Amino acid sequence: PPPRRPPARTPRSPPSSTTSSSGAGD
């Protein structure tokens, strides 16, 4: 069987405070 691929990189979530205030995040 083919070699096992490493898990996909999960994007880091922006702080909830920024998401709540601006909604843009990051």
C-alpha positions in Angstrom: 0.0 0.0 0.0 1.1 3.6 -0.5 2.9 5.4 2.4 0.6 7.1 4.9 0.3 10.8 4.3 0.7 13.2 7.2 -2.5 14.9 8.3 -3.4 18.1 6.6 -2.3 21.2 8.4 -5.2 22.8 10.2 -5.3 26.6 9.9 -5.0 28.2 13.3 -8.2 29.9 14.5 -8.1 33.6 15.1 -8.8 34.8 18.7 -12.5 34.8 19.5 -12.3 38.4 20.6 -11.1 39.5 17.1 -13.8 37.4 15.4 -16.5 38.8 17.7 -15.4 42.4 17.3 -14.4 42.7 13.7 -15.5 39.4 12.2 -12.5 39.5 9.9 -10.2 37.5 12.1 -6.4 37.3 11.8 
